[in-house]
Amino acid sequence: HVAIVAEMLAAGGFTEDDLGCPPAWPLDEAARTAAVAPRRITMNCSGKHTAMLLTCRANGWPHKGYLAPDHPLQVGLREAVEELTGESLAAVGVDGCGAPLFALSLVGLARAFRRLATAADGPERDVADAMRAHPDLVAGTGRAATRLMTDIPGLIAKDGAEGVFAAALPDGSAVAVKIDDGAQRAAERAAVAGLRAVGVDAPELATAPVLGGGEPVGVVRVRDGVLP
């Protein structure tokens, strides 16, 4: 991931210092252990920020201040999100990576993923094809979204901060969840249960162990009867 982001930055004439995301440790445990110090390029949103910089370069927009809500890039992103979700944003906050954070409904999120997964052509299809071809670049090695896209043909999936998870299939089935307390392991289980409800199973991700003293003492699972 880091090597690809570095190549993308170099291709646009940028360096790691141009990234607006804060320095952070890698999410992956092995990579985090091997890291010397937190860096901007190892922040989990560095790829997204690199894409933002490259979009500024392609459109002739200034890259300085690209995270400001009124920057042409962010205005364009807001318009694209509203068009994909079919709804106006409820609010705009600030993400942990420093980018504007768009508040929208779960229905809107599911609708956007459905449009990507079912697109026959255009930029939506380009995005879906890229996710399907390179699931390891969407989330990371061993992460739930990566494993689901690898195991389920045609699926696109993405986890998000604070217990968000969304997925959609080429037949138009879509799932979007948000766990109130932000627990990611609960979001993954709920998303898998949602997929099961539309006829797609991923039993190896249906539960997650709860450890006590380093040993399994229970499991996280969706309670029977919560979903049809």
C-alpha positions in Angstrom: 0.0 0.0 0.0 2.7 2.5 1.0 4.7 1.8 -2.2 1.7 2.3 -4.4 0.8 5.6 -2.7 4.4 6.8 -3.0 4.3 6.0 -6.8 1.0 7.8 -7.2 2.4 10.9 -5.3 5.5 10.9 -7.5 3.5 10.6 -10.7 1.7 13.8 -9.8 4.8 15.6 -8.8 3.9 15.5 -5.1 5.7 14.3 -2.0 4.5 12.9 1.3 4.6 16.4 2.8 1.8 17.5 0.5 -0.6 15.0 2.1 -3.2 16.8 4.4 -3.8 13.7 6.5 -2.1 13.6 9.9 0.8 11.3 10.6 -0.4 7.9 12.0 0.8 4.4 12.6 -0.2 1.7 10.0 -3.5 -0.2 10.9 -1.9 -3.6 10.2 -0.3 -5.1 13.3 2.8 -6.4 11.5 3.3 -3.2 9.6 2.8 -1.1 12.8 5.4 -3.2 14.7 7.9 -2.7 11.8 7.3 1.1 11.6 9.8 3.5 13.1 7.4 6.4 13.6 4.0 7.5 12.5 4.0 9.1 9.0 1.4 10.7 6.8 1.9 8.1 4.1 1.1 5.3 6.6 -2.1 6.9 7.7 -4.9 4.7 6.5 -6.5 7.5 4.4 -3.2 8.4 2.6 -4.4 6.7 -0.6 -7.6 8.8 -0.6 -5.7 12.0 0.0 -3.3 11.1 -2.8 -6.3 10.7 -5.1 -7.5 14.1 -4.0 -4.2 15.7 -4.8 -4.1 14.0 -8.2 -7.7 15.1 -8.9 -6.6 18.7 -8.2 -3.7 18.3 -10.6 -5.9 16.9 -13.4 -8.4 19.7 -13.1 -5.9 22.5 -12.7 -7.1 23.3 -9.1 -4.7 24.5 -6.4 -3.6 21.6 -4.2 -3.0 23.9 -1.3 -6.0 23.9 1.0 -7.6 21.0 -0.8 -9.4 19.9 2.4 -11.3 23.2 2.8 -15.1 22.5 2.3 -15.3 25.4 -0.2 -12.3 24.1 -2.3 -13.4 23.1 -5.8 -12.4 19.5 -5.1 -14.6 19.2 -2.0 -17.5 20.9 -3.8 -17.2 18.4 -6.6 -17.0 15.5 -4.1 -20.1 16.7 -2.3 -22.0 16.9 -5.6 -20.9 13.4 -6.6 -21.9 11.9 -3.2 -25.3 13.6 -3.3 -25.8 12.4 -6.9 -24.9 8.8 -6.0 -26.9 8.7 -2.8 -29.9 10.5 -4.2 -30.2 12.8 -1.2 -28.9 16.1 0.1 -26.2 15.8 2.8 -27.6 16.3 6.3 -24.4 17.9 7.5 -20.7 18.3 6.9 -18.2 17.5 9.7 -14.5 16.8 9.8 -13.1 13.3 9.5 -10.3 11.9 11.5 -8.1 12.3 8.5 -9.0 15.9 8.2 -11.2 15.7 5.1 -14.8 17.0 5.1 -17.1 14.3 6.5 -20.5 13.9 4.8 -23.5 12.9 6.9 -26.0 10.8 5.1 -28.6 8.1 5.7 -27.9 4.4 5.6 -30.5 4.2 2.8 -28.5 6.7 0.8 -25.2 4.8 1.5 -26.8 1.5 0.4 -28.2 3.3 -2.7 -24.7 4.6 -3.6 -23.1 1.2 -3.3 -25.9 -0.4 -5.3 -25.3 2.1 -8.1 -21.6 1.2 -8.2 -22.2 -2.5 -8.1 -24.9 -2.5 -10.9 -23.3 0.1 -13.2 -22.9 -1.1 -16.8 -20.4 1.6 -17.8 -19.1 5.1 -16.8 -17.0 6.1 -13.8 -19.2 4.1 -11.5 -18.4 0.9 -13.4 -14.7 1.9 -13.4 -14.7 2.2 -9.6 -16.5 -1.1 -9.2 -14.2 -2.9 -11.6 -11.1 -1.6 -9.8 -12.5 -2.7 -6.4 -13.2 -6.2 -7.7 -9.8 -6.5 -9.4 -7.9 -5.3 -6.4 -9.8 -6.0 -3.2 -6.5 -5.9 -1.2 -6.2 -2.2 -2.0 -9.7 -1.4 -0.7 -9.2 -2.4 2.9 -6.0 -4.4 3.5 -4.7 -7.9 4.1 -7.1 -10.1 6.2 -9.7 -7.3 6.7 -13.3 -8.2 6.3 -14.1 -6.1 3.2 -11.1 -7.7 1.4 -12.1 -11.2 2.4 -15.7 -10.7 1.4 -14.8 -9.3 -2.0 -12.3 -12.1 -2.6 -14.7 -14.8 -1.7 -18.0 -13.5 -3.2 -17.9 -12.9 -7.0 -19.0 -9.4 -8.0 -19.3 -8.1 -4.5 -18.0 -4.6 -3.6 -17.6 -3.8 0.0 -16.0 -1.2 2.2 -15.7 -0.6 5.9 -15.6 2.8 7.5 -14.7 4.5 10.7 -17.0 4.3 13.8 -18.7 1.0 12.9 -19.8 1.7 9.3 -19.9 -1.1 6.7 -21.5 -1.2 3.2 -21.6 -3.8 0.5 -23.5 -4.5 -2.7 -23.9 -7.2 -5.4 -24.4 -7.0 -9.2 -28.0 -8.1 -8.8 -28.7 -4.8 -6.9 -28.8 -6.3 -3.4 -27.1 -3.8 -0.9 -26.4 -3.7 2.8 -25.3 -0.7 4.9 -24.9 -0.7 8.6 -23.7 1.7 11.3 -23.0 0.5 14.9 -24.0 3.2 17.4 -20.9 2.7 19.7 -18.5 2.5 16.7 -17.5 -1.2 17.2 -16.0 -2.4 14.0 -16.3 -6.1 14.8 -20.0 -5.7 15.4 -20.3 -3.9 12.0 -18.6 -6.7 10.2 -20.9 -9.3 11.8 -24.0 -7.2 11.0 -23.0 -6.7 7.4 -22.4 -10.5 7.0 -25.9 -11.1 8.5 -27.3 -8.6 6.0 -25.7 -10.4 3.1 -27.1 -13.7 4.4 -30.6 -12.1 4.4 -30.2 -11.5 0.6 -29.0 -15.0 0.0 -25.2 -14.7 0.2 -23.4 -16.4 3.1 -19.9 -15.9 4.5 -19.8 -18.3 7.5 -16.2 -17.7 8.3 -16.9 -14.0 9.0 -20.3 -14.6 10.8 -18.7 -14.6 14.2 -15.7 -13.0 16.0 -14.0 -14.4 19.1 -14.0 -12.6 22.4 -10.7 -13.2 24.2 -10.1 -13.3 27.9 -6.6 -13.8 29.1 -5.6 -14.5 25.5 -8.0 -17.4 25.2 -11.5 -17.5 23.5 -14.2 -17.0 26.1 -17.1 -16.1 23.8 -18.2 -14.9 20.4 -19.7 -11.9 18.8 -22.6 -12.8 16.6 -26.0 -11.5 15.4 -28.8 -12.7 17.6 -31.1 -15.3 16.0 -34.3 -13.7 14.7 -32.9 -10.2 14.3 -32.8 -10.6 10.5 -35.0 -12.8 8.3 
